[in-house]
Amino acid sequence: MNKSGEKGFTLIELLVAFVILLIVLNGFMYGLAVYLDYELRTRVKNEASRMLKDITGYFEGISYDFALQYAVPATFDGKKCVSVTDPGPPPTTVDLCEFEYSNPATFTILDNDSDGIPDFFDPYNGNNSAFKANPRAVAPWLTIYPGTSGNACTVNTAGAGTATVNFNCVKSVAGREIYAGATISRIIDDYGRELGRAFGVIVWYYEPKTDRFTSVKSLVFKEYEGTK
């Protein structure tokens, strides 16, 4: 009880104020944690997009002769691109390539590991979420992929080819690694003549907090520059 003429806080009032302060601080800390999580996810996503743009630009800029030095896995060798009519409605005609579709006529994707992702844009042979603990254990159909350590790429070359790349296959954002790789397909016509090469560029990471596999991808075509 306060003495006459004196003002102050009772113990109950102090406890109530303390509880209110804890509630406010808890809400502030939760909001800060949500913001930091969002900010990290945004940074990782933006860096992945930059990597994809840079790598795609690299393949667009190399000469066809240089592109021939990269190995083409048997999975993607000698593929054709055809026009397929989708009955709709409405009926539409689309161009599909065998390196993405094992049966273009039925829109059946080429998916050897049965995970629902076309192998041409899939860095892993199996359920992608299972590779979180060993993210560099990539599928054998990649021609360019992260090395066993460090940031550099491993490049499989054709024959005596010495082709390299001028980009890294691993980048780190706040301790979260982002990976990049590429698949290559040789495109032929009905007579087995080479028409060009296709590069499937994949950039992937395991999302902060959720560890969910996330990827961005792009396709680069290079038309044959020689004489058939």
ABEGO torsion letter per residue (X at the ends): XBBBGBBBBBAAAAAAAAAAAAAAAAAAAAAAAAAAAAAAAAAAAAAAAAAAAAAAAAAAABBAAAAAABBBBAAABGBBBBBBBBAOOBBBBBBBBAAABABAAAGBBBBAAGAGBBAAABABBEBAAAAAABAABBBAABABBBBABEABBBBBBBEABABBBABBABBBBGGBBBBBBBBBBBBBBAAGBBAEBBBBBBBBBBBBGAGBBBBBBBBBBBBBABBX
